[in-house]
Amino acid sequence: MLAWGLGLPLLFWHRWPRISRAQAWFVIGFVGTSLLSQPTLGECVLTTLARELWEYRESKALWVGSASLRQRNPGLCETVRDLEVAPEPS
């Protein structure tokens, strides 16, 4: 989405025709994918992608990171766990 937004001036400023043409095709594909994903998926394709990456991170990367953190600094893991279960101040 950032590439789409930052590249918008290239659609009107044709100093570099190849880059402008590539940006035009990217915008057409991006908008087309966004419009088609709503009726087919029921949501934006970027939302689906973000959810899949978030679930992947929770299932894989977090456990690997916490296991190696536990080996390096067990006291820090206990501190984080205490902060997570601490009651909220009233």
N, C-alpha and C positions, 0 to 999 in steps of 0.2 A: 504494500500500500504506500509505503514511503517512496519507493521508486516511481510509482504512478504519480504521486503528488509532485515530487521534485522534477520529474520529467515533463510536466505539462507545458512549460515554456517552449520545449523543443517542438511542440505541435504547431507553434506559431512563428518561431524563430528558426529559420532554415539555414543557419550558417554551416552546419554539418548534415548534409542530406541523408547519409546512411544512418546516422544516429537518430535523426528525426523520423525516418521511415521505420526503424526498429521500435522506437517509442510508440509510434502510431499503431503498429501491430500488437505491441504489448498492451496498450490501452484497450484496443478492440477485444483482445482475448480476456483481459481482466474484467471489463464490464460485462462481456458476454457470459463468462463463467459465473460472475456474481448474480446476473439476472437469471440464468438457468438453474443455479443451485437453490434458489428460493423455492420454486415449485417442486423440484426433485427431492431435495433433502429437508425442506421445511425450515431451513436457516441458511445463513451465509456460509459459503465454503470455508472462509477464514475462521469462522467460529468452530466448525467441525474439525479443521486442522489444529486449531489451538487446543481443543478438548483432547484430541488424540495425543498430542505432544505432552499435555499436562498429565494425562493418565500414564503415559509411558514414563515420564519423569518420576511419578509417584511409585510406579511398580519396579523400576530398574535402578535408576540413577540415585535415588534417595537412599535405598538400602546399601548400595555400594559405598556411597559417601559416608553414611552413618557408621558402617562397620569399620571403615578405615579411621574415622574420627575416634571411635571407641577405643581402638588399639593405641592411638597416639595420645589421647587425652581423656581418660575415663571420667575425670572429675567434671569436665565441661559438659559431657552428656548428662550427668546427673543434675547439673545446674539448669540446663535447658529443660529437662523433664520437670524439675520443680517449678520452673516458671510457667510451663504449659498447664500444669494442674493447679496452680495457685488460684485461690478465689479472687474474684474481681473486687476492688475496693468499693465500699458503698458510699 
